[in-house]
Amino acid sequence: MDNDIRRLFLKYIVLTVISKKSTYGYDIIKTIETCSKGKWKPSTGSIYPILDYLVSEGYIQSEETDRKKVYTITPGGLAALEEMTQRKDELLNEISMIIDNITEGDYT
């Protein structure tokens, strides 16, 4: 997967991971690495700014437990995730339609 595409989806992916269970930054990185079958391991330098952004937007909250910040999704985060999911689905459908139309020569 191209790095630019990954970056576009990273906030969505991080929020999705946190929506499944309260977790900490390193676990988010490992989850993404596992789910991508090792093809993608985001750096701490990309994950922690996103976590800070999601906290500042009120989408997640953090609590220190055993000297680790544990992140939990908020009701506002669940609503944002629902909207992001809808937008992601619409975007992927549009891209698929464009590619299908071009492939089939249906663009006149």
Rosetta blueprint (number, residue, H / E / L):
1 M L
2 D L
3 N H
4 D H
5 I H
6 R H
7 R H
8 L H
9 F H
10 L H
11 K H
12 Y H
13 I H
14 V H
15 L H
16 T H
17 V H
18 I H
19 S H
20 K H
21 K L
22 S L
23 T E
24 Y L
25 G H
26 Y H
27 D H
28 I H
29 I H
30 K H
31 T H
32 I H
33 E H
34 T H
35 C H
36 S L
37 K L
38 G L
39 K L
40 W L
41 K L
42 P L
43 S L
44 T H
45 G H
46 S H
47 I H
48 Y H
49 P H
50 I H
51 L H
52 D H
53 Y H
54 L H
55 V H
56 S H
57 E L
58 G L
59 Y L
60 I E
61 Q E
62 S E
63 E E
64 E E
65 T E
66 D L
67 R L
68 K E
69 K E
70 V E
71 Y E
72 T E
73 I E
74 T L
75 P H
76 G H
77 G H
78 L H
79 A H
80 A H
81 L H
82 E H
83 E H
84 M H
85 T H
86 Q H
87 R H
88 K H
89 D H
90 E H
91 L H
92 L H
93 N H
94 E H
95 I H
96 S H
97 M H
98 I H
99 I H
100 D H
101 N H
102 I H
103 T H
104 E H
105 G L
106 D L
107 Y L
108 T L
